[in-house]
């Protein structure tokens, strides 16, 4: 159970990043389709570069999906580098494209929705895994699940405030997403540590 708990944490972590990448790409693809001829080539290149980064991230994830926790710890560092590259390229795009508030807002909304979906899916996975463990630990699991949901609601409320602001720069929006992502990672890790700890007590 402990090994499975760790794997769930890593898989939730990676899936959340892939969902964000897909959401950002969907937003950029719409904008690239609307671009004028002279800027369309540049927009298409950015989309192609971001897709390449996302595909490399997914490929590395797939090759490591069946390995143990020690390998995941090393792989997560590589995945984080790829994730940081993806984020940096998005930031460069927004900085070089000028003040495209509509595009920034559309991308932010789609990425925030992907984060919210990831929170829900992670909570569902945790609930399912906790159901497989003995009833003796139900109180611990219920508390961890309740905390995860509370953290998700709090993160969603902060992102909603940023959505309403409307004119924030990509740096401000990106910082809000990063804060929510960190909260997700902490809640995800805490929940799976609860499950992992119960396995050693059984």
N, C-alpha and C positions, 0 to 999 in steps of 0.2 A: 504494500500500500504506500509506503514512503516513496519508493521510486516512482510510482504512478502519480503521486501528488506533485512531485517535482516536475515530471513531464507535463502535467496539466498546466502548471505555472508557465513553463517555457512555451508551450504551444499557444496558450492564451496570449502571451506577450507577443509572439510572432504574428498570430492571426490579427491582432489589433493593429499592428503596423501595416500589414498587407491590406487590410480593409481601408486604412487611411490612404495608402498609396493609390488604391483603386478609386477611391472617392476623389482624390486630387486629380488623378488622370482623367476621370470622367468630366470634371469641370474644365480642365484644360482642353480636352478634345472638343467640347462644345465651342469654346472660345476660338480655337484654331479653325473650326469650320466656318465661323463668322468673320474671320480676318480678311482684310483686303489682300489682293494678290501679292503685293510687295512684302507684307509682313506675314503672310501665310506660310512661306517657306521657313522663316525663322520659328514661327509657332509650331509648325509640324516637326521641326528638328528638336525643339524642346520636349514635345510630347514623346518623340521617339527615344530621346535620351532618358527621360523619366521611366518609360516602359522598360527600357533595357535595365535600368537600376532595379526596378520592381521585379523583373524576371530573374535577375541574378540573386536577389534576396530570396525569392521563392525556390530557386534551384538549390541554393545552399540549405535552406530549410528542409527540403525534401530529402537531401542526402543525409541529413542528421536526424531525421524523424524517428529512427529506430535505435538510436544509440543511447547509452546510459547518461546519468546526470553529470558525471565529470566531463564527458565530451560536450554536453550541452553548455556547460559553463564556458568552455573555450569558444564554442560556436556562437554563443550569444554575443560575445565581444566582437566577432567578425560581423554578425548581423547588425549590431549597433553601429559599426563603422559604415556599413552600407546604408542603413537608415539615415545616419547623419549626412551622408552624401546626397541622398534624395532630398532631405529637408534643405540642405544648403543650395541645391540646384533650384528648388522652388523659390527660395528667398532671392536668389540671383535673378530669377525670372521676374519677380515682382518689382525688384529694385530697378532692373533695366527697362522694364516695360512702362515705367512711369506710374503715375497715380491712376491705376485702374481699379477704382473702388468697387465697381460692380463685380469685376472678376475676383477680387480679393474676398468680397462678401460671399459670393457664390461658392468659392472654394472652401472658405471657412465653414459655411453652413453644411456642406457635404461632408467635410472631414469631421466636424462636430457630431453629425448624425452617425457617422461610422463609429466614432468613439462610444456614443451612447449605446449603439447596437452591441458593441464588444462587451460593455459592462453587463448588459442583460444576458448575453450568451455565456459569459464567464460565471455569472451567478447561477444560471441554469445547470451548467456542468458541475459546479460545486455541489449544488443541491442533489443532483443525481448521484455523484460519487459519495456524498455523505449518507445517502439513503442505503448504500451498500454496506456501510459499517454498522456495527452493533448499536442498539438503542441506548446503551450506557453513555454514549457521548453526544446524544441529541442536543442537550443544552449548549454544549460548546459549539456545535455546528450551527444551531439556530442563532446564537449570538454572533458568530462570524458572518453568517449570511445576512443578518440584520445590519451589521456594520457595513458590509459591502454595499448593500442597497442604499444605506444612508449616505455613504461616501459618493455613490453614483449620483444620487439626487443633488447633493451639494455641488458636485462638479458640473452637472447639467445646468444647474441654476447659474453658476458663474459664466458658463459658455453662453447661456441665453442672454445674460446682461450684455456680453460683448456683441452678440448678434443684433441686439436692439440699438447699440451705440451707432452702428452703421458706418462711421467714417474713420474708424481706427486704421492705423497703418498695419501692414502685414507683420511687422515686428511685434506689435502689441497683440494681434490676433494669434500669431504663432506662439508667443509666450503663454497665452491663455490655453492653447492646445497642449503645449508642453507641460504646463502645470497639471492639467487634467490627466495627461498621460502618466505623469509621475504618481498621481493619486491612484490611478488604475493599477499601476504596477505594485504599489504598496498594498492596496486592498487585496489584489489577486494573490500576492505572496503571503499575506497574513492569513487569508482563508485557507490556502493550501497547506500552510504550516500547521494550522489547527488540525487539519485532516491527517497530516503526516505525524503529528504528535500523538494522535489518538491510536495510530497503528502501533506505536511503541508501548502504549499503556495496556493494550488488549492482551 
